[in-house]
């Protein structure tokens, strides 16, 4: 266990690495600070790689003027919808197929095929089916999230300890009670294990969907900036997306801690 | 012995397993075993002799290939609703707290949750786990988990209690505590117990009757011994009495051959 002082040092070093990276970026791209090393024109480095100060400035503008909020909101909404729908479908299908061996054997090749398919390629098709609004992005996110959750639930149900199931049966659990009190809680722990992955992929689905065709969202902002060679805005968009992904990840960690109290964590087992 | 209907009767039971490659393995052959109401019967035998198989047949998890199972005279169909089962390995639901685990059976049987939890608290107290109700299984020691499992089974007040080496994973001190506690609970409310163990001393100190199984495959009972030690017993003290030693010698004579046979078979594999 790291002590609080070494923890502090760790944080400090992490910030230092970030500051060093930004400093290097700034020094290497500023048209005036250093003579051009690689490019013949002092402005070219900034054209290709952007300038950190301008990136931060652009980000600040977006938030202070509030112009980014509708875009962020759309992206977030798409992510959440994709996550919730994908998880619900994956949970349902996973439970069903894990408990119905015949159906599972029958559908096995199709599930494998669908999972192997590079699903991002479906984005244009979804755009045709569901239009350029949020529905097509949600659909793309759902196809990404579904399989992660599905396979985890499927695995989770199959790996429920035989003894726990037998014990619950002997204690008088009906099939429905078994599902509710044994299979679902057990599967949920696997769903949570995949939560970081599935939230991340829901986000990817939303952004990629926006990038391939939309009129709103952070992905759309990036696409527009790219169209006008506004490299600083592209980086600002990426910065916002990254910060947001980290936030989502943190939210998942919080949810996990609350909902999986029954699972042993390192150094906490056999506490008497 | 009264001529009443036995609480549990296995009649000429044979259990044959077929592996996916078609090989047959007969775990138990032509076994007849009866447990009278209120009687504590132990089954001992070398490892791998099909003791657990017998128990799984008695509770209805396994269908015998031949023979009959009767519970209070009625043929057993499906799970044995009159029996409680204490597993060798952990069978608690890890996502439920200790009290929710104890209350589970009542809840499954339609008792209201608040009432079930109240009775679970009483049982936790009875097995010496007062104040541990909100712990999850992983926060309890092995012995505590066993107690929770015991309370989980006994709260349903089963007429027959089946136990599959329930204390084999515990250290010797915890084990003797648990054995005494079991005897105490059992004498307060005498149910039929079928106790499986490979530990002869444990079997003698707990039981009214000890049945010795032969080594597998095709295990069958090869001896039956009435244990006429006085009750109430203390499992640690009773081991020092001359009668205990006498019985131990007697039963061990019958068992020794089988243990050696089982050992030799394991060496071959």
Interface residues (C-beta under 8 A of the other chain):
Chain A: X161 X163 X164 X166 X167 X168 X169 X170 X171 X172 X173 X174 X177 X181 X182 X185 X186 X188 X189 X261 X262 X263 X264 X268 X269 X270 X271 X272
Chain B: X59 X61 X79 X80 X81 X83 X84 X85 X87 X89 X90 X91 X92 X93 X94 X95 X96 X97 X104 X105 X108 X109 X136 X137 X138 X139 X140 X141 X144 X152 X153 X156
